[in-house]
Amino acid sequence: MSIINNINKVFDHRIRLGIMSILMVNEYADFNMLKELLDVTDGNLASHTKALEAAEYIKVEKQFIGRKPNTRYSTTKLGELEFKKHIEALEKLINKQ
């Protein structure tokens, strides 16, 4: 099986790669934290978190803090596994050179 087969199309976009990278090292991150760290618009971040949620790579929790809505994200076990496989495949590809 070729290394390229483990490269996951879901993680092709830099924003999704960024979201997953942040969530892999934090228990969770809320919408504003991701938006600030990745320097993206609300709409852009929302579309990429929806794609990761649809792939079942992240979980979304909506809650209220005081009277303000808060959306926070965390990785799923599947998301962690797939992201690790993706990063390992990229590392193998880079190290083959």
C-alpha positions as MATLAB code, in Angstrom:
seq = 'MSIINNINKVFDHRIRLGIMSILMVNEYADFNMLKELLDVTDGNLASHTKALEAAEYIKVEKQFIGRKPNTRYSTTKLGELEFKKHIEALEKLINKQ';
ca = [
       0.000    0.000    0.000;
       1.385    3.389   -0.937;
       2.027    6.109    1.639;
      -0.188    8.478   -0.297;
      -3.238    6.306    0.524;
      -3.040    7.386    4.185;
      -3.185   11.073    3.295;
      -6.696   12.125    4.235;
      -8.537   14.554    1.911;
     -10.556   15.910    4.845;
      -7.332   17.427    6.230;
      -6.257   18.916    2.873;
      -7.240   22.445    3.811;
      -4.911   24.450    6.065;
      -7.792   25.614    8.280;
      -8.936   22.034    8.972;
      -5.332   21.045    9.602;
      -5.101   23.963   12.028;
      -8.340   23.085   13.815;
      -7.223   19.494   14.306;
      -3.724   20.530   15.406;
      -5.180   22.837   18.069;
      -7.642   20.193   19.267;
      -4.983   17.477   19.444;
      -3.048   19.456   22.067;
      -6.031   20.925   23.951;
      -8.886   19.061   25.582;
     -11.228   21.426   23.755;
     -11.328   24.855   22.118;
     -14.236   27.213   21.705;
     -15.226   28.995   18.514;
     -13.594   32.303   19.458;
     -10.318   30.652   20.463;
     -10.118   28.807   17.125;
     -11.088   31.958   15.227;
      -8.373   33.982   16.955;
      -5.616   31.361   16.683;
      -6.330   30.631   13.014;
      -7.122   34.249   12.044;
     -10.224   33.340   10.020;
     -13.729   34.730    9.570;
     -16.779   33.313   11.360;
     -18.182   31.862    8.135;
     -14.902   30.296    7.084;
     -14.387   28.649   10.474;
     -18.007   27.477   10.611;
     -17.786   25.739    7.228;
     -14.570   23.913    8.163;
     -15.816   22.808   11.591;
     -19.002   21.518    9.897;
     -16.886   19.443    7.477;
     -14.881   17.941   10.361;
     -18.078   17.283   12.309;
     -19.690   15.604    9.277;
     -16.654   13.302    9.019;
     -17.148   12.557   12.754;
     -13.621   13.799   13.537;
     -14.770   16.452   16.023;
     -17.602   16.806   18.553;
     -19.508   20.032   18.996;
     -20.969   21.124   22.333;
     -23.260   24.127   22.520;
     -23.882   25.694   25.892;
     -24.568   29.030   27.537;
     -22.037   30.822   29.698;
     -24.119   33.354   31.560;
     -26.449   34.570   28.826;
     -23.962   34.122   26.004;
     -24.003   31.097   23.699;
     -20.714   29.217   23.580;
     -19.716   26.534   21.093;
     -16.780   24.317   21.915;
     -15.090   21.589   19.946;
     -13.072   18.497   20.815;
     -11.684   15.585   18.839;
     -13.385   12.212   18.640;
     -11.401    8.982   18.960;
     -11.863    8.484   15.204;
     -10.638   12.027   14.547;
      -7.517   11.504   16.654;
      -6.737    8.213   14.925;
      -7.265    9.574   11.408;
      -5.273   12.736   12.106;
      -2.333   10.736   13.499;
      -2.397    8.480   10.395;
      -2.478   11.574    8.169;
       0.499   13.211    9.935;
       2.478    9.945    9.885;
       1.836    9.596    6.136;
       3.019   13.173    5.539;
       6.154   12.535    7.614;
       6.925    9.347    5.658;
       6.402   11.192    2.392;
       8.730   14.027    3.465;
      11.391   11.627    4.798;
      11.423    9.619    1.558;
      13.032   12.540   -0.260;
];
